[in-house]
Amino acid sequence: MELVDERYTSVEAEHRLRGSRATKLAIDSIAAQLILEQYFNERAA
């Protein structure tokens, strides 16, 4: 089992979508993308 630190991903997603009319679904989608990016980046190192 792999663990990924997902704290603050929603905050970062909201920051990236600032100025747009972001829905909860859009924020969750960006947060999921950030979690996957973090996961792959940590394994590539």
mmCIF file of the N, C-alpha and C atoms, coordinates in Angstrom:
data_MODEL
# 
_entry.id   MODEL 
# 
loop_
_atom_site.group_PDB 
_atom_site.id 
_atom_site.type_symbol 
_atom_site.label_atom_id 
_atom_site.label_alt_id 
_atom_site.label_comp_id 
_atom_site.label_asym_id 
_atom_site.label_entity_id 
_atom_site.label_seq_id 
_atom_site.pdbx_PDB_ins_code 
_atom_site.Cartn_x 
_atom_site.Cartn_y 
_atom_site.Cartn_z 
_atom_site.occupancy 
_atom_site.B_iso_or_equiv 
_atom_site.pdbx_formal_charge 
_atom_site.auth_seq_id 
_atom_site.auth_comp_id 
_atom_site.auth_asym_id 
_atom_site.auth_atom_id 
_atom_site.pdbx_PDB_model_num 
ATOM 1   N N  . MET A 1 1  ? 0.847   -1.173 0.000   1.00 0.00 ? 1  MET A N  1 
ATOM 2   C CA . MET A 1 1  ? 0.000   0.000  0.000   1.00 0.00 ? 1  MET A CA 1 
ATOM 3   C C  . MET A 1 1  ? 0.891   1.234  0.000   1.00 0.00 ? 1  MET A C  1 
ATOM 4   N N  . GLU A 1 2  ? 0.535   2.184  -0.819  1.00 0.00 ? 2  GLU A N  1 
ATOM 5   C CA . GLU A 1 2  ? 1.267   3.446  -0.921  1.00 0.00 ? 2  GLU A CA 1 
ATOM 6   C C  . GLU A 1 2  ? 0.460   4.559  -0.274  1.00 0.00 ? 2  GLU A C  1 
ATOM 7   N N  . LEU A 1 3  ? 1.123   5.406  0.470   1.00 0.00 ? 3  LEU A N  1 
ATOM 8   C CA . LEU A 1 3  ? 0.480   6.560  1.073   1.00 0.00 ? 3  LEU A CA 1 
ATOM 9   C C  . LEU A 1 3  ? 1.009   7.827  0.423   1.00 0.00 ? 3  LEU A C  1 
ATOM 10  N N  . VAL A 1 4  ? 0.103   8.752  0.165   1.00 0.00 ? 4  VAL A N  1 
ATOM 11  C CA . VAL A 1 4  ? 0.476   10.031 -0.421  1.00 0.00 ? 4  VAL A CA 1 
ATOM 12  C C  . VAL A 1 4  ? -0.101  11.118 0.463   1.00 0.00 ? 4  VAL A C  1 
ATOM 13  N N  . ASP A 1 5  ? 0.704   12.101 0.787   1.00 0.00 ? 5  ASP A N  1 
ATOM 14  C CA . ASP A 1 5  ? 0.249   13.209 1.621   1.00 0.00 ? 5  ASP A CA 1 
ATOM 15  C C  . ASP A 1 5  ? -0.657  14.104 0.790   1.00 0.00 ? 5  ASP A C  1 
ATOM 16  N N  . GLU A 1 6  ? -1.942  14.119 1.132   1.00 0.00 ? 6  GLU A N  1 
ATOM 17  C CA . GLU A 1 6  ? -2.883  14.896 0.345   1.00 0.00 ? 6  GLU A CA 1 
ATOM 18  C C  . GLU A 1 6  ? -3.337  16.178 1.047   1.00 0.00 ? 6  GLU A C  1 
ATOM 19  N N  . ARG A 1 7  ? -2.659  16.500 2.142   1.00 0.00 ? 7  ARG A N  1 
ATOM 20  C CA . ARG A 1 7  ? -3.029  17.728 2.845   1.00 0.00 ? 7  ARG A CA 1 
ATOM 21  C C  . ARG A 1 7  ? -2.788  18.923 1.939   1.00 0.00 ? 7  ARG A C  1 
ATOM 22  N N  . TYR A 1 8  ? -3.698  19.851 2.000   1.00 0.00 ? 8  TYR A N  1 
ATOM 23  C CA . TYR A 1 8  ? -3.614  21.126 1.290   1.00 0.00 ? 8  TYR A CA 1 
ATOM 24  C C  . TYR A 1 8  ? -3.779  21.030 -0.225  1.00 0.00 ? 8  TYR A C  1 
ATOM 25  N N  . THR A 1 9  ? -4.085  19.857 -0.773  1.00 0.00 ? 9  THR A N  1 
ATOM 26  C CA . THR A 1 9  ? -4.260  19.786 -2.219  1.00 0.00 ? 9  THR A CA 1 
ATOM 27  C C  . THR A 1 9  ? -5.494  20.563 -2.665  1.00 0.00 ? 9  THR A C  1 
ATOM 28  N N  . SER A 1 10 ? -6.553  20.553 -1.862  1.00 0.00 ? 10 SER A N  1 
ATOM 29  C CA . SER A 1 10 ? -7.742  21.333 -2.213  1.00 0.00 ? 10 SER A CA 1 
ATOM 30  C C  . SER A 1 10 ? -7.445  22.824 -2.158  1.00 0.00 ? 10 SER A C  1 
ATOM 31  N N  . VAL A 1 11 ? -6.645  23.230 -1.191  1.00 0.00 ? 11 VAL A N  1 
ATOM 32  C CA . VAL A 1 11 ? -6.261  24.639 -1.082  1.00 0.00 ? 11 VAL A CA 1 
ATOM 33  C C  . VAL A 1 11 ? -5.449  25.044 -2.307  1.00 0.00 ? 11 VAL A C  1 
ATOM 34  N N  . GLU A 1 12 ? -4.504  24.205 -2.706  1.00 0.00 ? 12 GLU A N  1 
ATOM 35  C CA . GLU A 1 12 ? -3.693  24.484 -3.893  1.00 0.00 ? 12 GLU A CA 1 
ATOM 36  C C  . GLU A 1 12 ? -4.561  24.494 -5.147  1.00 0.00 ? 12 GLU A C  1 
ATOM 37  N N  . ALA A 1 13 ? -5.509  23.580 -5.232  1.00 0.00 ? 13 ALA A N  1 
ATOM 38  C CA . ALA A 1 13 ? -6.418  23.544 -6.384  1.00 0.00 ? 13 ALA A CA 1 
ATOM 39  C C  . ALA A 1 13 ? -7.231  24.827 -6.468  1.00 0.00 ? 13 ALA A C  1 
ATOM 40  N N  . GLU A 1 14 ? -7.754  25.282 -5.346  1.00 0.00 ? 14 GLU A N  1 
ATOM 41  C CA . GLU A 1 14 ? -8.506  26.541 -5.329  1.00 0.00 ? 14 GLU A CA 1 
ATOM 42  C C  . GLU A 1 14 ? -7.618  27.697 -5.741  1.00 0.00 ? 14 GLU A C  1 
ATOM 43  N N  . HIS A 1 15 ? -6.379  27.680 -5.305  1.00 0.00 ? 15 HIS A N  1 
ATOM 44  C CA . HIS A 1 15 ? -5.432  28.734 -5.680  1.00 0.00 ? 15 HIS A CA 1 
ATOM 45  C C  . HIS A 1 15 ? -5.215  28.736 -7.196  1.00 0.00 ? 15 HIS A C  1 
ATOM 46  N N  . ARG A 1 16 ? -5.062  27.563 -7.781  1.00 0.00 ? 16 ARG A N  1 
ATOM 47  C CA . ARG A 1 16 ? -4.840  27.461 -9.231  1.00 0.00 ? 16 ARG A CA 1 
ATOM 48  C C  . ARG A 1 16 ? -6.053  27.877 -10.034 1.00 0.00 ? 16 ARG A C  1 
ATOM 49  N N  . LEU A 1 17 ? -7.234  27.720 -9.453  1.00 0.00 ? 17 LEU A N  1 
ATOM 50  C CA . LEU A 1 17 ? -8.466  28.089 -10.147 1.00 0.00 ? 17 LEU A CA 1 
ATOM 51  C C  . LEU A 1 17 ? -8.964  29.471 -9.760  1.00 0.00 ? 17 LEU A C  1 
ATOM 52  N N  . ARG A 1 18 ? -8.165  30.210 -9.045  1.00 0.00 ? 18 ARG A N  1 
ATOM 53  C CA . ARG A 1 18 ? -8.558  31.540 -8.581  1.00 0.00 ? 18 ARG A CA 1 
ATOM 54  C C  . ARG A 1 18 ? -8.985  32.403 -9.765  1.00 0.00 ? 18 ARG A C  1 
ATOM 55  N N  . GLY A 1 19 ? -10.040 33.129 -9.585  1.00 0.00 ? 19 GLY A N  1 
ATOM 56  C CA . GLY A 1 19 ? -10.542 34.011 -10.627 1.00 0.00 ? 19 GLY A CA 1 
ATOM 57  C C  . GLY A 1 19 ? -11.564 33.351 -11.539 1.00 0.00 ? 19 GLY A C  1 
ATOM 58  N N  . SER A 1 20 ? -11.709 32.048 -11.410 1.00 0.00 ? 20 SER A N  1 
ATOM 59  C CA . SER A 1 20 ? -12.721 31.365 -12.211 1.00 0.00 ? 20 SER A CA 1 
ATOM 60  C C  . SER A 1 20 ? -13.861 30.943 -11.289 1.00 0.00 ? 20 SER A C  1 
ATOM 61  N N  . ARG A 1 21 ? -14.955 30.590 -11.886 1.00 0.00 ? 21 ARG A N  1 
ATOM 62  C CA . ARG A 1 21 ? -16.095 30.121 -11.097 1.00 0.00 ? 21 ARG A CA 1 
ATOM 63  C C  . ARG A 1 21 ? -15.952 28.623 -10.881 1.00 0.00 ? 21 ARG A C  1 
ATOM 64  N N  . ALA A 1 22 ? -15.015 28.266 -10.044 1.00 0.00 ? 22 ALA A N  1 
ATOM 65  C CA . ALA A 1 22 ? -14.696 26.854 -9.819  1.00 0.00 ? 22 ALA A CA 1 
ATOM 66  C C  . ALA A 1 22 ? -15.792 26.173 -9.013  1.00 0.00 ? 22 ALA A C  1 
ATOM 67  N N  . THR A 1 23 ? -16.189 25.021 -9.483  1.00 0.00 ? 23 THR A N  1 
ATOM 68  C CA . THR A 1 23 ? -17.157 24.203 -8.757  1.00 0.00 ? 23 THR A CA 1 
ATOM 69  C C  . THR A 1 23 ? -16.392 23.241 -7.844  1.00 0.00 ? 23 THR A C  1 
ATOM 70  N N  . LYS A 1 24 ? -17.102 22.634 -6.923  1.00 0.00 ? 24 LYS A N  1 
ATOM 71  C CA . LYS A 1 24 ? -16.496 21.639 -6.029  1.00 0.00 ? 24 LYS A CA 1 
ATOM 72  C C  . LYS A 1 24 ? -15.904 20.496 -6.850  1.00 0.00 ? 24 LYS A C  1 
ATOM 73  N N  . LEU A 1 25 ? -16.596 20.102 -7.913  1.00 0.00 ? 25 LEU A N  1 
ATOM 74  C CA . LEU A 1 25 ? -16.101 19.023 -8.767  1.00 0.00 ? 25 LEU A CA 1 
ATOM 75  C C  . LEU A 1 25 ? -14.787 19.422 -9.440  1.00 0.00 ? 25 LEU A C  1 
ATOM 76  N N  . ALA A 1 26 ? -14.688 20.661 -9.909  1.00 0.00 ? 26 ALA A N  1 
ATOM 77  C CA . ALA A 1 26 ? -13.450 21.124 -10.553 1.00 0.00 ? 26 ALA A CA 1 
ATOM 78  C C  . ALA A 1 26 ? -12.303 21.152 -9.551  1.00 0.00 ? 26 ALA A C  1 
ATOM 79  N N  . ILE A 1 27 ? -12.573 21.614 -8.353  1.00 0.00 ? 27 ILE A N  1 
ATOM 80  C CA . ILE A 1 27 ? -11.544 21.673 -7.313  1.00 0.00 ? 27 ILE A CA 1 
ATOM 81  C C  . ILE A 1 27 ? -11.082 20.266 -6.957  1.00 0.00 ? 27 ILE A C  1 
ATOM 82  N N  . ASP A 1 28 ? -12.036 19.345 -6.798  1.00 0.00 ? 28 ASP A N  1 
ATOM 83  C CA . ASP A 1 28 ? -11.686 17.953 -6.485  1.00 0.00 ? 28 ASP A CA 1 
ATOM 84  C C  . ASP A 1 28 ? -10.879 17.316 -7.609  1.00 0.00 ? 28 ASP A C  1 
ATOM 85  N N  . SER A 1 29 ? -11.212 17.630 -8.848  1.00 0.00 ? 29 SER A N  1 
ATOM 86  C CA . SER A 1 29 ? -10.472 17.076 -9.991  1.00 0.00 ? 29 SER A CA 1 
ATOM 87  C C  . SER A 1 29 ? -9.038  17.566 -10.016 1.00 0.00 ? 29 SER A C  1 
ATOM 88  N N  . ILE A 1 30 ? -8.840  18.851 -9.782  1.00 0.00 ? 30 ILE A N  1 
ATOM 89  C CA . ILE A 1 30 ? -7.482  19.411 -9.749  1.00 0.00 ? 30 ILE A CA 1 
ATOM 90  C C  . ILE A 1 30 ? -6.719  18.834 -8.561  1.00 0.00 ? 30 ILE A C  1 
ATOM 91  N N  . ALA A 1 31 ? -7.377  18.698 -7.422  1.00 0.00 ? 31 ALA A N  1 
ATOM 92  C CA . ALA A 1 31 ? -6.724  18.128 -6.240  1.00 0.00 ? 31 ALA A CA 1 
ATOM 93  C C  . ALA A 1 31 ? -6.282  16.690 -6.514  1.00 0.00 ? 31 ALA A C  1 
ATOM 94  N N  . ALA A 1 32 ? -7.115  15.916 -7.194  1.00 0.00 ? 32 ALA A N  1 
ATOM 95  C CA . ALA A 1 32 ? -6.747  14.541 -7.541  1.00 0.00 ? 32 ALA A CA 1 
ATOM 96  C C  . ALA A 1 32 ? -5.545  14.529 -8.479  1.00 0.00 ? 32 ALA A C  1 
ATOM 97  N N  . GLN A 1 33 ? -5.526  15.456 -9.413  1.00 0.00 ? 33 GLN A N  1 
ATOM 98  C CA . GLN A 1 33 ? -4.390  15.562 -10.331 1.00 0.00 ? 33 GLN A CA 1 
ATOM 99  C C  . GLN A 1 33 ? -3.112  15.880 -9.557  1.00 0.00 ? 33 GLN A C  1 
ATOM 100 N N  . LEU A 1 34 ? -3.197  16.778 -8.597  1.00 0.00 ? 34 LEU A N  1 
ATOM 101 C CA . LEU A 1 34 ? -2.033  17.140 -7.788  1.00 0.00 ? 34 LEU A CA 1 
ATOM 102 C C  . LEU A 1 34 ? -1.528  15.951 -6.973  1.00 0.00 ? 34 LEU A C  1 
ATOM 103 N N  . ILE A 1 35 ? -2.445  15.160 -6.438  1.00 0.00 ? 35 ILE A N  1 
ATOM 104 C CA . ILE A 1 35 ? -2.059  13.975 -5.670  1.00 0.00 ? 35 ILE A CA 1 
ATOM 105 C C  . ILE A 1 35 ? -1.314  12.989 -6.569  1.00 0.00 ? 35 ILE A C  1 
ATOM 106 N N  . LEU A 1 36 ? -1.829  12.765 -7.781  1.00 0.00 ? 36 LEU A N  1 
ATOM 107 C CA . LEU A 1 36 ? -1.152  11.856 -8.713  1.00 0.00 ? 36 LEU A CA 1 
ATOM 108 C C  . LEU A 1 36 ? 0.219   12.387 -9.125  1.00 0.00 ? 36 LEU A C  1 
ATOM 109 N N  . GLU A 1 37 ? 0.303   13.684 -9.390  1.00 0.00 ? 37 GLU A N  1 
ATOM 110 C CA . GLU A 1 37 ? 1.597   14.281 -9.749  1.00 0.00 ? 37 GLU A CA 1 
ATOM 111 C C  . GLU A 1 37 ? 2.604   14.091 -8.620  1.00 0.00 ? 37 GLU A C  1 
ATOM 112 N N  . GLN A 1 38 ? 2.162   14.329 -7.389  1.00 0.00 ? 38 GLN A N  1 
ATOM 113 C CA . GLN A 1 38 ? 3.040   14.164 -6.237  1.00 0.00 ? 38 GLN A CA 1 
ATOM 114 C C  . GLN A 1 38 ? 3.492   12.714 -6.113  1.00 0.00 ? 38 GLN A C  1 
ATOM 115 N N  . TYR A 1 39 ? 2.576   11.797 -6.286  1.00 0.00 ? 39 TYR A N  1 
ATOM 116 C CA . TYR A 1 39 ? 2.878   10.371 -6.195  1.00 0.00 ? 39 TYR A CA 1 
ATOM 117 C C  . TYR A 1 39 ? 3.938   9.984  -7.227  1.00 0.00 ? 39 TYR A C  1 
ATOM 118 N N  . PHE A 1 40 ? 3.733   10.357 -8.477  1.00 0.00 ? 40 PHE A N  1 
ATOM 119 C CA . PHE A 1 40 ? 4.685   9.988  -9.526  1.00 0.00 ? 40 PHE A CA 1 
ATOM 120 C C  . PHE A 1 40 ? 6.020   10.703 -9.356  1.00 0.00 ? 40 PHE A C  1 
ATOM 121 N N  . ASN A 1 41 ? 6.002   11.954 -8.941  1.00 0.00 ? 41 ASN A N  1 
ATOM 122 C CA . ASN A 1 41 ? 7.254   12.686 -8.725  1.00 0.00 ? 41 ASN A CA 1 
ATOM 123 C C  . ASN A 1 41 ? 8.093   12.072 -7.611  1.00 0.00 ? 41 ASN A C  1 
ATOM 124 N N  . GLU A 1 42 ? 7.440   11.617 -6.552  1.00 0.00 ? 42 GLU A N  1 
ATOM 125 C CA . GLU A 1 42 ? 8.179   11.006 -5.447  1.00 0.00 ? 42 GLU A CA 1 
ATOM 126 C C  . GLU A 1 42 ? 8.789   9.670  -5.843  1.00 0.00 ? 42 GLU A C  1 
ATOM 127 N N  . ARG A 1 43 ? 8.152   8.938  -6.731  1.00 0.00 ? 43 ARG A N  1 
ATOM 128 C CA . ARG A 1 43 ? 8.671   7.655  -7.169  1.00 0.00 ? 43 ARG A CA 1 
ATOM 129 C C  . ARG A 1 43 ? 9.746   7.790  -8.226  1.00 0.00 ? 43 ARG A C  1 
ATOM 130 N N  . ALA A 1 44 ? 9.773   8.898  -8.936  1.00 0.00 ? 44 ALA A N  1 
ATOM 131 C CA . ALA A 1 44 ? 10.766  9.124  -9.985  1.00 0.00 ? 44 ALA A CA 1 
ATOM 132 C C  . ALA A 1 44 ? 12.113  9.523  -9.407  1.00 0.00 ? 44 ALA A C  1 
ATOM 133 N N  . ALA A 1 45 ? 12.109  10.038 -8.201  1.00 0.00 ? 45 ALA A N  1 
ATOM 134 C CA . ALA A 1 45 ? 13.353  10.530 -7.589  1.00 0.00 ? 45 ALA A CA 1 
ATOM 135 C C  . ALA A 1 45 ? 14.212  9.417  -7.076  1.00 0.00 ? 45 ALA A C  1 
# 
